[in-house]
Amino acid sequence: MIHPEELQKDYIRRINLALNYIEENLNADLSLNLVSTVAFYSPYHFHRLFKAVIGEPLNAYISRRRIEKIASILMQNKVVSLAELLLQFGFNSHSSFTRAFKMYYGLTPSEFRKRMPDRFSKISRLDSKNGQISLIIEPYICNIMDHLNWLTMNAKIELKENPDIHFACLTHIGVKGVEKAFDQLIKWAQPKGLLKNPDTKIVRILHDSNKVTASTKIRMSICLTTDKPFKEAGEIKALTIQKGRSIVGRFTITFNDFEQAWNSLFVWMQEHGYQKSELAPYEVYHNDFRKQPENKCIVDFHIPIK
C-alpha cells in the first residue's frame, strides 16, 4: 500500500514535470493531451490534479504565463513588434489578447509599453471594490544615485565566471511558506550527508519577476548545491545552471531589504551597460539568519548576464 505522503510527493513531482515543460515551450503547442502525457497522467486525471495543486485550470495557467512572458518582453525590448509576439506565443486575435492583457494589468499592451520607464518600473497589487485582486502599473522614475549609493554602502559588487552548478531542489510557488520549503529540503538532505560538505550552499532560484507575476504565483526553486549525482525522489529533483558570467552582489541584510537589494543591483547592471541573460537570477546563502543576532542574511545575489 502506498503511503498518502508518498502519493502526494509523486503528484507534486509529476506536476513539476508539467510546469517545467510548459515554461520551456510557451511558444509551442501545449494541449491538455500533450502536457498530461509529459506528467504521465490521463488527460482527465491530470486536468483535475493540476487545478487542485496549482489553483487554476491548465489553460488558464498557460494563458497567464504567456501573457506574463509577453509583458516581460515588452518591458525589456522597446522595439519588438507586438504582432510578432502574438504570433510567437499562439494568440490568433489581437483584440482578444488586448482584452485579456487589460484585465490582468489594467492597461492595453501599447499603454503598458508607453508607461514603462526606460530605467525602472513597479507593478503593485490593489484590492478592487468588488473584492477581486487586480494588477496595476505604478510607473516611476527612480533616483538612480540613491540606488547606487545604497548599493555602495551595503554590497560588494563583482563580475564572476561561474562553472556549471548542480542542485538538488524542490519547486515552491508564492512568496509565503518559503522558510518551510527550505526546512523541508534540509530535512531531506541531512540523512544523506549532503550538508557535511563545507562547500554546500542553500540557493533560491527566482524563475518569475514580481514586476509581471503576482506574488502568490511566483515560481522559485529551493535548492542545495551538490557535487555528486543523487537519485531524484518525490518532489526533490536535479537542476543545473549552465556556466556563464554573473553580476554578483554580496549583502549582509534582512529579508526586508531584499527587494531594495535586487532593485539596486539591476540598476547597477543597466548603468554599466550589461544585459541579463535568459538564465534566472538566484540567491546563494552563506549563513543561517536565525543564528545571527540581527537576523541578517549573508547572501550573494547573482544576475546572469550575456
N, C-alpha and C positions, 0 to 999 in steps of 0.2 A: 504493500500500500504506500502510495506517495504521500509524504507529509505535506500538509497545506502550505507551510512556509516554503518548502522546496518548489511547490507548484507555482506559488506567487513569483518566486525568483525566475522561474522558467518563463512565465508570462512577460516579465519585465525584460528579460534577455531577448526574447523574440520581438517585442515592441521596439527595443533599441536597434535591432537589425533593420526594421522597417524605417525608423527615424533617420538612421544613417543613409539608407538608400534614397529616401526622399530628398534629403539635403544635397546629395551628390547628383541628383537627377531632376532638379526643379524645372529644367528646360526640356524635359522629355516626357513621354507618356507615363502617367502614374495612375493607372486604372486600379480599381479595387482588386481585380483578379491578379494583376501583376504584383502589387505590393503585398497582398496576402500570401502569395507564393514565396516571396522573399522571407516572410516571417514563419513559413511552414504551417499555415493555417488555411482552412477553407475560407472562402470569402465571407460566408455567413458568420462564422465564429469570430473571424478577425475584425469584422465591422463592429460587432458588439464589444469585443475586448478592447479595441483601440479607443473607443469612446469612453469606456469605463476607466481606463488607465490615464489617458491624456486629457479627458474632459471635454472633448469636442469631436464631432464626426470626422472621418478621414478626409472627405472632400473639403470640408471647412478648414481643416488644418492645412492641407496642401494649398488652398487658395490664399489663406492668410500668409503662409511662408513665401509664396510667390509675390504677393503684394509688398511684403516687408523687404524682400530682396530687391524689387524694383525701386522702392523708396530709398534703400541704402545706396543703390547705384546713382539715383538722381541727386542724392546729397553729395556724392564724391565726383561725379562726372557731369560737368555743366554743358557739354556739347552732344552727348549721346542722344539719339532720336528716340522719343517715347514710342513711336510706331515700331521701331526695331525691337525695343524691349518687349512690347506686347506680343510681337511675332515670336520672339525667342522663348518667351515663357508661356505661350499657348493661350493667350487671350485673343479671341476672334473678334470681339466687339469693343471698339474704343469707348462707346457710350456706356456700356455695362461695366467696363473696368473703371471708368471715371466715377460712376456711381458707387461702386464698391470701395474705391480708394477714399472717396469723400466721406463715406460712412465711417471708415476706420480712422482717418486723420483729420476730418473736418475741413479739408481743403481739396480742390481738384489737383491732379498731378502738376499742372502748369503753375498754379498758385503756390503749391508746395515748393517747387524748384525756385520760383522767384523770391519767396520769403525766406529761403535758407541763406544765411550769410555765407560768404566765402570762407570766413575764418572758423565759425563755430555755430552750433545750434543746440537747442534743447527741446525735447518732447516731454511734456508733463501730462499727468493724468488728473482728470477732474470728474467728480460725480455730477451727472446731469440731474435735472429736476425730477425726471421720471425714474431715477434710481439706477440707470444704466451707466456703465463706465465708458467714457469716450476719450480718445487720444487727441490732444490738440498740440499745435506747434507754438512754442513760445520763443520766437527768434530773438536773439540779442547779439550785439557785438561785444565780445568780452574784452576786458582790458588785458592786452597781450603781456604788457610788462608786469602786471600783477601776477599772472600765472608764472611767468619766467622767474620773477623774484621769489615767489613761494617755492618754486622748484629748486632754486639755488640754496635756499635755507633748509630744505627738507630732503634733498636727494643728491646722490652721486650718479651722474649720467655717463654711460659709455656705450660704444658700439661693440658688439660681440659676434664672433663667428661660432655658431653652435653646431655640434655634431648631431646626428640622428639621436633623438631622445625617446626612450621606450618607457611606456607607462602600463601599470595596472589601474584600471579606472572604472567608475560607475557613472551613469548619467543621472543628472539631477535637473529638474525643471522648476523654475521660480526661485526668487531670492529668499524665500522662507525655508527653514529646515536645512540650511547648508551645513551648519555645525553638526547636526545629526548625521548627515551623509558622510562627513569627514570621520566621525566616530565609527560609523559602520565599516568604512574602508580600513581603518586602523585595526578594528576588531578582527577583520578577515586576515590582515597581514601578519599580525603578531604571532599566531601559532606556526606560521610558515617561515619565521625568522627573517622576514624581509626588512624589519626595522632595525636589525642588528648592524646592518651596513651603515657606517657613518656618512656615506655619500647619498643615502636615500633621502629624497626630499618630497614633501607634500606639495601638490600643484593643483591649481584650479584653472582650467581652460575655459574661456568665455566664447561660446560659439555665436552668440547673438549680441547686438548692441542695444543698450537701453534707449538709444535715440530712435529706434524704429520698432522695437519689440516691447510689449507690455511686461512689467516686472514679474507678473505671475507666470509668464510664458517663456522667459529667457532660459535657453538651454546652456548647461555647463557640464563639463566633465570634472569629477573629483578624482584626483589621481595620486599615485605613488610612483616615483621613478623606480625602475628596475633594470638591473644589468644582466639579467638572465631570463630565459624563456620560462613561462609558467602556464599551467593549464587553466584555461578560462573556465569559470564556474558560476552558474546562475547569472546574476547581473554584473559580475566582475568580468571585464573584457580587456583585451590588449589594444593599445593605441600607440602610434608612433608619430612624432612631429619630425618632419624631414629637416635635414641640416640646412642652415642658412643664416643670414645676418639678422640681428635684432638690435633695436634700441633698448637698453636695459637701464631702468631707474631703480636704485636701491633706496628703500624708505624704511624709517622706523616710525610707524604711525598707528593710530587706532583705526578701527573699521569705519568710523565716522569720516575719516579723511580719505577713504579710498576713491570716492568719486572725484574729489579735488585732485588727487594724485594722477588718476587716469586722464582727466581733462587737461591738466598741465603738461603731462608727458606727450599727449597728442599735439598740443600747441607747439611744444619744442620740436616735434617731428616736422610740422608744417613750416615753422620758422627756419629750419635748417635744410629745407628742400628735399626731404626724404618722402617716399611713398610707401604706404602699408602694402604688404603682400597679401595674397589670398589666405594665408595661414591665420588662424585665430590667435588673438593676444592671450597671454596667460600670466599667472602669478606663481612665483616659487617662494615657499615659506621656509624660513630658517630657524624659527623658534616656535614654542607653544605660548601663544599670547596669554593664556590663562595663568602661566607661571611668571609672567612679567609684572612687576609692581604696578605699572600704569596700564596694563592690558594692551600693550603695544605690540604690533607685529613687525618683525624684521623680515621684509619681503622684497623680492625683485619683481618689478613689472616688466614684461617683455612685449614689445611691439615688433613682430616680424616685418622686415622691410624688403623691398625689391633690390 
